[in-house]
Amino acid sequence: MYLVRPADFADLPALERLAQQAGIGITNFPANRERLNDKIASSRRSFMTDVVQPGDESYLFVLVETKTEQIVGCCGIDAIVGADTPFYSYRIDEVVHASPQLQIHNRIPALFLCHDYSGTSRLIALVVDKAHQNLTAMSLLSKARLLFIARHPERFTKRLFVELRGENDKHGHSAFWDALGRHFFSMDFKKADYLSGVSNKHFIAELMPRYPIYVPTLPEAAQEVIGVVHEDSSQSADILLDEGFEFRGYVDIFDAGPTVEARTESLHTIAQQKMGKALILTETCKGAMHLISAGHLEDFRVTAAPAEPQTAGLGIEKTTQERLGISSGSRIQWVTL
Ligand SMILES: NC(=[NH2+])NCCC[C@H](N)C(=O)O
């Protein structure tokens, strides 16, 4: 069984192992001990801060396999991106080039460097150990963040977005990077991706091409990966699309992976979640799988278990109660999985 809870300093070695395993392209989760330690510290601070409106908080959660107590995944939420340095994306837009004299009218897609997501909350770093990439664990981890947002709406913006990892091969070669970024940054994708995750991002402003890029002028291999999700991320992408996230024509500036966004309150988990009392069942539960959360801020916990909605609250098994560390009658939050 699995439990999601806020990350702690003791989780550092496990997080480092996960980051190494995750490989290239998960920019906001670099395999760098010091950076990961900073991330945990900033997350602990964020959970403990009183927040009236979203700022530079960043929340990190871990997925625990409860039988072995092992950390097998992690994910996070940035309350706002682009607060201190701009947050870059490419917006795909069409440019019209027409000659009435020749009766030629062309609409040509072009990539425009923009900061359109600066000031918006972002879901980050969903990484799960290969052995645990099943639908329950992946959905639990991904949606636990949404339950947290529903519990603490004042901490996040009314729009949420996620950058999905773009296509690159086993050796970390991105066809999009090779066609574009490489010429401007004089380094490989792996290095640029790593730098954008660990250092300040001034080098992006300094080195990125300043003019729009006309898509048809890129090699075909690069055009083909614009807006394409890396195959290792397809399961987490599907979970987000099912939740109601949509592609609105924004892609990553390095690998052209798609950005998806949604109005926070319209997401399935956020719109459907309910609050009520925990009712402890005496027999095994025959109800559907639910995501069930308990606790506030740093005590926030979420698990997946069968449950039975009743008028007085949610019926859960004794083992679920124990896993969440709650008593009968405790206030819990739930949604069907
Ligand atoms: N795959 C990447 N490393 N892209 C570069 C970082 C882009 C990101 N949107 C930012 O501004 O922070």
The ligand as a Tripos MOL2 file, in Angstrom:
@<TRIPOS>MOLECULE
LIG
   12    11     1     0     0
SMALL
NO_CHARGES

@<TRIPOS>ATOM
      1 N1         13.9570   21.8000  -20.4370 N.pl3     1 LIG1
      2 C1         14.4980   22.8890  -19.9340 C.2       1 LIG1
      3 N2         15.4910   22.8000  -19.0950 N.2       1 LIG1
      4 N3         14.0230   24.0730  -20.3040 N.pl3     1 LIG1
      5 C2         14.5750   25.3210  -19.8520 C.3       1 LIG1
      6 C3         13.8440   25.9080  -18.7270 C.3       1 LIG1
      7 C4         12.5760   26.4770  -19.1660 C.3       1 LIG1
      8 C5         11.6140   26.7270  -18.0610 C.3       1 LIG1
      9 N4         10.3260   26.9190  -18.5800 N.3       1 LIG1
     10 C6         12.0580   27.9010  -17.2200 C.2       1 LIG1
     11 O1         11.9980   29.0400  -17.5900 O.co2     1 LIG1
     12 O2         12.4920   27.7230  -16.1570 O.co2     1 LIG1
@<TRIPOS>BOND
     1     1     2 1
     2     2     3 2
     3     2     4 1
     4     4     5 1
     5     5     6 1
     6     6     7 1
     7     7     8 1
     8     8     9 1
     9     8    10 1
    10    10    11 2
    11    10    12 1
@<TRIPOS>SUBSTRUCTURE
     1 LIG1         1 GROUP 0 **** ****
